[in-house]
Amino acid sequence: MASYYYLIASLPELRTDGDMPMTYGEFLHCCQSNVSDSDYELLKNLTLSSTEGPLVDEWAKFYGMLQKELSYQRSLNLGKSYSSAYDKDGFISQVVASALSAKNPLEAEKILLDYEFDNLDSLVGLHMFDDYVLFGYAIKLKLLERLNCFEQTKGQAEFKSLFDGIQQRVYSL
């Protein structure tokens, strides 16, 4: 297991309620000369659905359960059946229910993001300055990158456009 004392100590803190302190590309640039070639390749190809790498396999199991629970509860909310069998976790079910009852999609994403960060912190545990911490940081950065794709003003404009279209159809009846 490699130790990355300087690299990990120099990375900015990632928080769910703040801006992204760096892009994933900038993170990779920091890692390029500081990590092993095999770790760098894994980091370069990392996605939220990846299954290879330190910590990543454990993350993939959690993330898969979270995604299945989201699909299950969304299907139920739409009145459809969900045919896939999966291991249910009571706490994940509660978090997903809380997210799906949020007042807007951005708030729902933030509820899920907080839970995902907490889970990553739990998976990293007492590891310090090693590849577990590095990959946990990389996944958190990927999650923040995903959250930054949401633009509230664009979302509100799209909602207003769709709502106006529905209103026009109703009024024309």
N, C-alpha and C positions, 0 to 999 in steps of 0.2 A: 504494500500500500504506500503510495507516494505521499510526501509531505509538501505542502505548498504554503509555508509560513508567510513569506513576503506577499505573495499574490493574494491570498485570502485576507490578510490584514489590510491590504491596500484597496480592497473593493468597497465601494460605498454601500451603506445600509439600504436594504430594500424594505419598503413599507407598503401596506395595502392602501393607505390613505394619502400617499404622496405621489409626486411625479416620478417618472422613471429617471434615475440618475445617469443612466447610460443605455445605449441601445445594445441589442444582442451582438451586433457586429463589432461594437467597441469592446464588449466583453471578450469576444473571440480574439481580437487583436491583443488584448492584455494577456490572454492565455497562450497565445501562439509560441512565444519563446520561453514560457514558464512551466508548461506541462509536458508530459510525455507525448510522443507522437500518437500512440493509441488513444489516450484520453482526449487529445485534441480532435481526432477524427470522430470520436463519439460525440463530443460537444458540438462539433460543426454540423453533424447530422441529427442532432437532438430535436425531437418534437415532443409535444405533450403526450403523444401516444407511443413514444419509443419504449422498448423493453430491454435494451442493452446498456450496460454501464453500472457503475457502483450506485446504489440507491435506486436506480431507475426501474429495476424490476419490481421492487417493493412499491414504488410510486405507481407503476402501471396497474398493479392489482387494485390499489385504492381508487385510482382515476377511472378504471373500468367499472368498478362498483358504483361510483358516483354517476357516471354517464348512464348506466343501466337504470339506476333509480330515477334519474331525470326523465329518461324515455318512458319509464313505467308511469310515473305520476303525470306526465304530460298527456300520455295516452288516455289515462283515466279521466283527466280533466276534459278531454275532447269526446269522451263517451265511447272510446274505442277499446278493444281488448288488446292486451299485451301478451304475445304468445311465447316470448323467450323466457326460459327459466334462469334464475340467477340467485346468488346468495344475498339475502336481505340483511341489512345492518340497520338496527333501530335508530341509531344516532344519525346515520347518513339520511335515513328517511325523514327524520325531523328537520334536518338542515335544508333538505331539498323542499320540503313542504313550506318552510319559512321563506325560502327564496322565491318559490312560485306564488306565494301570497303577497310578495312585495308590491309596493304601489307603482313601480315602473321597472323596466328591464335592467336599467343601469344599477338600481339598488339591489336587484336580485343577483346580478353579477358580482357585486361587492360582497354580498353575504357569502356566496360561494367562494370568492377569492380569499376572504378571511379564513374560512374553513380549510381551504387548500393550503394556505400558508401555515396554519396551525398543524395540519397533518405533516407537512414537510419538516417543520421544526421537531415534531415527535419522531419522525423517521431518522433525522440526522442525530438526534439524541445527544450523547456526550462526545461525539466525534469533534475533533478540533484540528483544523489546518490540514485535512486530508481530502481525498477524492470524494468522500461522502458529502462533505461540506460544499465542495466545489460544484458537484452535480446538483445538490439541493439549491444552491444559489442560481445555477443555470436554469433550473425548472421554474423557480420563482420569477426570474427575469422573463422567461417565455410567457408566464401567466400575466405579468404586467404588460407585456407587449400586446397580448390579446386584448386586455382591458382597454389599452390605448386606442384600439381600433374603433371603439364606441365613441361617437361624437354626439353629444347631447343636442346641439343645435340642429345638426343634420337629421337626427332621429325625430326631433319635434317637428321639423319641417315636413318630413316624410309622413308622419302621423297626421298632421294637419291636412296634407294633400289627400291622403286616403280617406280621412273623415269627411272632407269637403266633397269628395266624389260620391261617397255613400249618401250624404245629405242631398245632393242633387238628384240622385236616383230616387230617393224617398219622396222628394218634393214633386218629381215628375209623375209619380203614380197617381 
